[in-house]
Amino acid sequence: MIETDYILSINAGSSSLKVSVAPFITDTDNSDTELYSVTVPTSGNYTEALAQAVSQLSLQIPTFSLHKVKGIGHRIVHGGTQQQTAHIIDEEIMADMQRFARFDPEHAPAALSIIAVLKERLPDTPQFACFDTAFFHDIPRVAQLTTLPRRYEAKGLRRYGFHGISYDYLLKDIIRRYPEASQEKIIFAHLGGGASLAAVENGKPVDMTMGFSPTSGIVMSSRTGNVDPSIFGFLSELEGISSDDWTRITDHESGLLGISELSSDMYTLVVNEDSNPLAKEAIDLFVYQVQKAIGELSAAMGGVDRLVLSGGIGEKSAILRSRIVTKLGYLGFYIDEAVNQSFNAEHYPESRISDWSNKPINVVATDENAIIITHVQTLLNQSEGQTGSGEHREG
């Protein structure tokens, strides 16, 4: 291992910047590589946020500096129809990212901004895009289709699916823990501020709750999930809202926040549900829609062998895990409540929270940064193998 070379993983959001660092190694199996991560607020100033992140990381890793970075990986939410794998950020990739940026107002503008900042600071350091949509690129044709006219398909209209980097990590981790999972029908639930579920059969994704944009699917912290398409016309006629107004409402004012009129944070809603009926309704709707989605995805596979819960809610909320599983007995899932209540996804050596006489329910702490680091390691090693030198060159 070359201790003085590092790889950065960047997850840029509208209000925060998460940066992870790992040593660059020539062995592409970096499953045991230790990651160092920090999250800093941005306030729209990504140059300042990057400087703050680098400063904090330097305290954790005394030998680290920005100019020792060999490659940079970015989480890019929308990859469009063409992007199937992680890819060096060139003009074509930038054009695709800009084209689909409007469908990801939470992350895309931030990602484009930090890419520009890093390009200015490190003009010779390769940057790579790791796409949330790539995991689902080759799902069955029937799961890709929308019901709008065919002529729009050529313009990029299809069901894409999101949280793919997270699902990539979860699938690899669960197969590592339980090799038999590679031949199973599994439903993964990434339940956080953004929430979705995905169906995987024999190690391949087959369907998911999110479709064309990350706003679709089940109810989320401030996003609607699926809504009747006629609502926009109704509100436009009633209040004169524009398409920009509609985007603001569906992405930032709806979901748990809009229903509860209290908070987009699930923990806050749970704390207040006994005294606030609107908070309780928001929680009940979230649980109900997750339960429905599990039923739909099990139907898509003709059954389900394993349920994997992740994301901030899935990993940390025993109450929500218990409520979600309550109605899943018809699928063979029964929670072990004693294990569930004492479970810690980050430290517990065994990830199973179900009774051993029934189908497995696993809780896994997802790690998108680890997957991004792995992709960058692989691409850098491939490039060095092609060039026959230690210097990275595009192409």
N, C-alpha and C positions, 0 to 999 in steps of 0.2 A: 504494500500500500504506500502511495506517495502522500505523506502526511501534509505536505504544503499545498496540495491541490484540493479544491472543494467544488461541490455542486450545490447550486441554490434551487430550491423549490419555492415558487411564488403563487400565492392565492390572494388575488387582489379583489377587494370588495368596495362598495361605495363609501363605507365608513371605516374600514380597517384593512390592514395589510398583514397577512401571515407569511412569514419567511422561515423556511427550514434549510438547514445546512447539513451536508454529510460529506465525509472524505471521498474523493474520487478513487475508485479502485478498478483494476483491470479485470477482475473476476466479476462477471455480470450477476452472479448470485450474491446479492448484497442484503439478504434477509436479516443478517445479524448486525448490519451497520447501524451504529447509533446516530439518531437524528437529533439535532438541536433546533428548537423552534421558538419563535417569538411572535407575538401579535401586537401591532401598534396602531393607534388611530391615524387616520389620514387627513381628515378635514379638507380633502381635495388637493392637498399638496403632497405629491408622491415623491418629490425630491427630498423633502424634509422627512417624510415617513421612512424612506429607504435609509437615510442617514441614521435615523433613530434605531431602526432595526439592526443595522450593521454594528452600531455602537453596543447594543445590548448583546448581540451574538459574540462580539469580541470579548465581552466579559466572561462568557461561557467557554469560549475557545480562544485562548491567548494567541495562538498562531494564525488565527483567521483574519483576513482582510479582503476587501472586495476585489482587489487586483490578483488574488490567488484563486479566483473562481474560474473553473475550466469550462463550465457549461451551466445554463440556466433553463429550468423547466417551468412553464406557466400552466396553471389550470385554465383552460378555455372552455366555457360552457357549451357553446354552439359551434359545431364543425361543419354544418351544412351536409350536402349529399355526398361530397367527394372524400371527406377526411375519415379514413378508416383506422389510422394508427397515429401515434405521436410523430411529429414532423418538424424539421428545422423551419424557423419562421423566415420565409422568403417573401417576395412580392405577391406571389399567388396566395399564400396562406394569409397574408395581411389583408388582401382584397376580400377573401372569404370571411374573415373575422369582422371586417367593417360592414360587410353586406348583412350579416346576421346580428350585428350589435343591438339593433333596436328591439330584438326579441329577448334580450337579456340585459335590461337596464340596471340590474343589481351589480353585475360583474364586468360586462364587456367594456364599457368606457374606462373603468378602472384598469383593466388588463392592458388595454391599448396605451393608456397613459404610462404605466410602469414599464412597459416594453420600450417606449420612446425614451424614458429616463435612463434605463439601463443601456440602450443603444448609444446614447450620448456619453455615458460614463465609461462603458466598456465596448467600444466599437468593434473590436476584434474577437469578442467572446460570443460563441454561438448561443442563440436562444431557441428554445423548442416549445412548440404548442402541444399540450396533452389535452385531448378533447373529451368532454363528458359524453358526447354523443357517439363516440367511436365504438364503445362497448356494444351498442345496439345496432350498429350499421347493417349487419347481415341477419337481423331477425327475419322470421318467415314473412313472405310477401303480404299475406293477409293481415298481419299485424302492423305493417307499414302504411297501409292504405287509409286515406281519409274518405269521407263521403261527398266531398265537393267535386265539381266538374273536373274531368281528366286533364283539361287544358292547363290547369294550375300545377299539375305535377311536374311539368317541365321547368317551371319556375322555382322549384325547390319545395313544393308543398308535400309533406309526408309526415308520418309520426316518427319522431326521432328518439325520444327517451333521453333522460338526463340522470345526473348522479352516477354516471357510468364509471368514473374513476374510483368512486367509493365501492361500487358493486364489483369492480375488478379486484380490488383489495379483499373484499369480504369473501368472494368466491375462492381466491387463492388461499386465504387463511383457513377457511372451513375445510377445504380439501387437504391442506397440510395437517390439520388436527384430526380429520376423519377421512381417510382416503376413499372410503366407500361413497362419500358424497359426490364424487366425480360421475357416478352412475345414477344419481338420484334426481327426483323432481323437487326443486327447492324454491321457496318464496322468500325473498330478501325484502326487508322493510327498513329503508333509510328514513328514520323519523326524527327530524330536527325542525329548525325554523322553516327550511324547505323540506318537504316530505314527499316521498314516493315509494312505490313497491315495484319489484321486478320478479319475473318468473324465469327460472333457469332449469333446463332439462339436459341431463348428461353433459354438464359443463358448458352449455351454450344458452345464451339468452333467447327467450321465445316471445316475451311480451312484457309490457310495463304500463304503469298508470299514466305517466307523463307522455304527452304526444308531441305536438309541433313546437311548443314553448314550455319553459319551466313554470309558467303560470297554471298549466293544465294539471289534471289528475285529482288527487284528494285535497281537502281543505288544508291550508298551511297557516303560518303565523300571521302574514298579512296579505297572502295571495288567495284568490278565490278557489283555485282548483277549477274543475269543469263547471261551466255555467251555460244556461240556455242562450243560444246566439241571438235570440230576439230581444234580450234584455237591453242590448246597446241601443237598438232602434227605439224601444220604449222610453229609455232615459233621455235619449237625444230629443225626442218629441216632447217629453215632459219637462226637461230642464235645460235643453239646448246644449248638452255636453258634446264635446268634440272627441275625436279619436285619441288625442293626447290626454284628455280628461279621463277617458275610459281606461287607458293604460295606467294612469295614476291610481284610479279607483281599484282596478283589479289586482295590481301589484303591491300597492302600499297601504290601502285603506280597508281592505276586506279580510277574509279569513277569520282567524281567532280574534283579531283586533276588532274587525267590523262587527262580528256577532256579539262579542262580550261587551263592547264599548268600554273596555277597561284596559286590556293589555294584549300584546302579541306573544307574550312570554307564557309558556305553559305552566311553569312553576308558580308564577303569580296567580294564574287562574285557579290552580289546584288549591292554593292557600286560601283563596277567597270564595270557593264554590259553595260552601255551606251558608254564607251570608249573602251571596250575590247570584240570583237565579240566571242571569245572563252569562256569567262565567261558567256556571254548570252546564248550560245549554251548549256553549262553545266546546267544552270538553266532551260532552256526550256526542256531539256531531262528529268530532274528530275520531273518537273511538268507533262510532258507527260506520264511518266511511272507510276506515282501515279494515274493519271486519268484512265489509262488502267487497273491498278490493281483493282480500285474500280469497274469498269465495270465487270471484271472477277469474283470478289468475290460476286457481286450482282447476277450474273448469277448462281453461285454455290448455292445460297440460294433461287433462284427464286424470287428475289426482295430485297429491302432494305428499312428499315423504319427510320434509324437514322445513322448519320455520326459523329464520335468522333475523334477529332484531338488532338494529344499530341506530346511529345518529344520536344527538343529544338526549332526546326523549327515550328512545329505545334502549340506550346504554345506562341511563341514570334514573329513570322513573319506574320504580317497582309498582307503584299504583297503576300507572297507565299500562304497563306490561300485563298486569293481572286482569285489568278490565278488558283489554283487547282479546286475550285468550279465553275469557269466560264463555263466549259463544262458539268456540271452535272445537268443541267436543265431537261434533259430527264429522270432523276431519281427522279425529284421533289425537288432538292436541290437548294435553292437560298439564297445567303448571304445578310445580312443586313449590307451594307458597313459602315454606320455610327457607328454601334455597333462594327463591326470588327476592325475598325481603333483605337477605344478607349479602346479595350479590354485588360485586364490584367488577365491572367489565375490564378495567385497566389492570387489576391486580389478582383477580380470581384465576387459579390455575386451570379450572375446568369451566367451560363456557356453557354447559347445559343447565337449564333451569326447569326442565320437565321431569316428570316421574320416569324412571328407567324402564317401566313396563309399557310405556306409550311412545308415540313418535317424538323425536328430539326437537326441542325448542332451544336454540342457542342465542346467546347474547355476545356480540363481538364489537369491540371498540374499533371503528374504522380508522384508516390512516391514508388519506389521499396523497399526502406528501411522500410516503414511502413508495407508492406506485410511480409518482412523477420522477422521483430520484432514480428508480429502477429504469424507467424509459430513457432518461438522459444518459445514464451509465451505459446502457446498451447501444444507443445511437453514437455516443462518443467512441466506444470501443470498436464498433463497426467501421466508423470513419477512419480511425487510426489504423485498423487492419487493412483498409483499402489504400490508404496513402503510404503505409509502410513507415510512418514517422510519428513522432509525438505531437505534431502540430495538426490542429483540426482545419480541414478545408471543406467548403461546401461542395456538394456534388459527389 
